[in-house]
Amino acid sequence: MDYIDYYKVLGVAKSASDKDIKKAFKKLARKYHPDLNPDDKEAEKRFKEINEANEVLSKPENRKKYDQYGKDWKHAEQFEQAKQSQRQSRRSGGSQYRGSYSQSDFGGEDFSDFFGSMFGGSGGRRSQNVKFRGQDYNAELHLDLKAVYTSHQKTLTVNGKNIRITIPAGVENGQTIKIKGHGGPGRNNGPKGDLYLKFIINNNTNFRRDKSHLHLTVEVDLYTAVLGGEITVDTLDGKVKLKVKPETQNGTKVKLKGKGFPVYKKEKQFGDLFLTYQVKIPQNLTKEQKDLFKSLRSLNK
């Protein structure tokens, strides 16, 4: 297994702050995301490397292990246990191996080779029986608000393979789900890691979402607001007709029950749609219209 410089993958210095690493990851993840680079194997490979690098460097504990043990950072605890065994062995008159362990101590020797030798050499049965779980992957999936109004299936490319997942209606912006067994491969027949998929919901509608509720500002012309009437309002489920009461004031709020957003993983349950009426003052009035308004004003004196 070749050593991968995760700092180089993200284009940051080894002294980079957590904020720098997060910023670099987001920038590269957007650039090489499979949805933006369909059928581009090189972009797919880079996206995978970027996720691996972020998985390690974005978590202080993982980063510390990586800085010390390189590509075998996931086995840091086993290395520490092995070092402890060596110390105990020296105290009891056993192995005389001396020295501290870091990546530079072994030259071109693979860490996994050294790890195997500590448990009885490259042919040692004990090392062959130790199973290691694969690395977890993190990815972002960008969707429009209308796309998560209904449950639907989507095909993703993970590790060069297409997997089909069901995206439940009502998924939240920033919500993360785990797709078991679609992370990195295990070692010594160990289980695969998992894929953690974070949803980024882009709202390009006029609605404001608050969990399962929606909010919308609706214009009402002055004459309808004063005299009452009927208006047509857009919802994510189609158009609805509403009756406006006479003398409706600007800022009046109306609730349409069940016309909001689906409740996550609760079939046929919806939030409400809250409308705020914005009375529109007419412009470019004719002289006759202005005279009529003046007459109305005089009647109220």
N, C-alpha and C positions, 0 to 999 in steps of 0.2 A: 504494500500500500504506500503510495507516494505521499510525501508531506505536502500539505496544501497550506499556503500562507493566507489565512483568512483576513488578515489586515490588508494584504495586497488585493484580495478579491473585492473588498469594499472600498479600496482606494483611500484608506485612512492610515495614519501613523500608529505605531504601537502605543503611543501615549494618548491616543484619542479619547475624548470624554464619551460618556454614555450618550449624550445629546448628539455628538458628532457621528457616532455609529448609527444611531437611529435615523438621522437625517440622510446619511449616505445610503442606508438600506432602502428607505422609501423611494429615493430618487432612482436607484438602479432597478428596484423591483417594478416600478412603473415602466421603465424603459424596456425591460426584457420580459414583461409579462406575456405568457403564451397567447392570451386573448388579443394582444396587440401585435403579435408576431406569429400568425398561424403558419404551420408547416415549416417553421424555421428551427431546425435542429440545433444550430449553434446558440440561438437565443434561449432555447429550452434548456440547454446545458448550462448556460450562464445563469439563468434564473434559479436552477437547482443549486449551483454553487453559492449564489448570493443568499439563498435561504439557509444553507448549511452554515455559512459564515455568521449570519445574524443569530442563528440558534445558539452559537457558541459565545460570540462576543457581546451579545445584548444582555446576558445574564452574568453578573459579577462572579458567581461561584464557578460557572463553566469557564469563563474567561481566565480565571486564576489557574485552573487545572490545565487549560490549553497552553498558557504561557510556560508552564513547567514541563508538561508531558507531550506537547505537540499533538500529532494526529491521534495518539492513544489517550487523549484527555479523559475519555469516558471510562477508562480503566484505572483512574488515579487511585481509587480506594484499594484496588488489588495490588497496585505498585507499592502503596504505603504498607499494606499488610505484608507484602513480600520483603520489604526493607526491614520491617519489624522481625520477621522470621530470620533474616540474615543476622540481625543483631543478637537475637537469642541463640542462634547457632554458634556464633563466635564466642559468646559467653560460656557455652557448654562444650567448647572444644571442637565444634564441627567445622563447617566451611570457613575458610580464611579469606573469603572475598571482602575487600575493603573499599570504601569510597562512598560518596553521596551520588545520587542519580539525577541527572538532568539530561535534556536532549543532546547537549553537546558532548556528553561523556562517551557516547557510543559511535561517534563518527558516522559512517555510512550504514551501521547496523540498524535494522528495523527494530523499533520498540517491541513489536510483537514477538520477534525472534528472541530478544533478551528476556521478555516476560516468560516465554516458553522455557528457556533455559533455567530460569529460577525455580521452575516446577519439575525439573528432571530432564532438561535437554529437549532438543527439537522433537525427539521421539517419545517424550514423556506422556504417559497416558493421562495424567492428571490435567495437564494443560489442554489436551484434546477434549476433555469432558466439560471444561468450563464454557458455558454458553453466555454470550453477551447480547443484550437486546440492542436492536438497531436504533439509529438516531431519529429523533422526532423532527419533522419538517414543519415550517410555518409558511403560509401563503395567504394572499389577499385575493378576494373575488369581488370585483366591482359590478354592481347591478343598479339599474334604474328603479325608482320607487314603484312604478307601475308593474315592474317585473316580479316584485315580491308581494303583489296584491293577491295572487293566486299561487298555489303550489304547482311546481313544475320541475321537470328533470333537466339536467345539464350535464354535458360530457366534458370532463377535465382530463388533461394530459399530465400524468404524474409518473416520474421515473421512466418516461418513454412509453408508458402504457395509458390507454384510455380507460377511464372509470366513469360510470354513470351514477350521479347522485341525485337525490330528490331534495329540492330546496323548499322547505315548508313556507306556506304563506305567513306573513306577519313577522318574518325574521327582522331583528333590529339592526340598525347601523352600529358597527363595532362589535357585534355579537360573534363569538367564536364557537365552532363546532368541531368535534373530534371525529376523524375518519380512521377507524382502527385498522392497523396493518398496512398503511400506505405511506409509511415513512421509509427510512433507510433500512437496508438489509442487515440482519443480525450476523454475528460471527460465531463460528463453530455450531452452525445450525440453530442459533438463538433466534428468538422471535423478532419480527420486523418492528420498527418504530411506528409511530402514528403520525398522521397528517392533521395539523391544526389549521382550520380554514377560517379566516376572519372576513366577515362581510362588510364591504364598504358600500353603503346605499346612497346613490346620488339622487337628490331630489330636484328634478327639473320641471316640477309642476308648480301651480299656484297655491297648493295646499301646504300647510305647516303641520308636520306630524308630531304628536305627543303620545308615544307608545301606540295604543290602539285607537286613539282619538285623532281626528283631523280638524283643522281650523281653516276657514276660507273667508276672505273679505269679498262681499258682493255689492256691486253698484246698483243703486235704485234711483231712477229718475225722480225729480222733484214732484212731478204731477202724481205719480203712483204713490209716493210717500205721503202726499197730502190727502189724496182722494181714495187711496186703496186700489188694489188691482192684482194682477197675476204676473209673475215672473218665472223664467226658466233658469234653473241652476244646474251647473255641471257637478257630478260626483264621479268617483272612480268607477262606479257601477252604472254609469249612464246619466241621462238628464232627468230631472224631476221638476214638476211644476209646483209653485208655492203661491199661496194667497198672501198678499201684503195688506195688513190692516190699515185703515185710514188713519192719518195723523201719525204715521210711524216716524220716530225720531232718528236722527243720525247716530250711529253707534249701537242701535238696537241689536241684541243677540238672539238668535233662534237656534234651537237644537233639533237636528234630524236624527232620531234614534236609529241605531243600527246601520247608519250610512257612513261610518268611519272606516277604520282599517281592521283587517282580520286579527283576531287574538291568536298569538303564536301557539301552535299545536293544540288549539281548541276548535274543532271543526264546527263550522256554521255559526261561530260567535264573532261579533263585530263590535267595535267601539262606535262612538257617535261622531257626527259631523256638526261642528259648531260654526254657524254663519254670523258674520258681523255686517250689518247693513251700512253702506256708505252712501249717503244721499248726495246725488250729483246735481250741482247747481247749473242751470242752463246757461249757455254762453251765446254771444252773437245775436242777442234779442233784437227783433224789429221794433220800430217805434210804437207800433200798435200793441205789441206784447209788453213793452215797458209801461205804456199808459195803463194797461190792464193791471199790472202789478202796483202801480201808483194808486189806482182806484181801490185795490184790495187793502193797501196800507192805510188809506184814508178811512176805510170802514172800520179799522181796528183802533182808531184814535178815540 
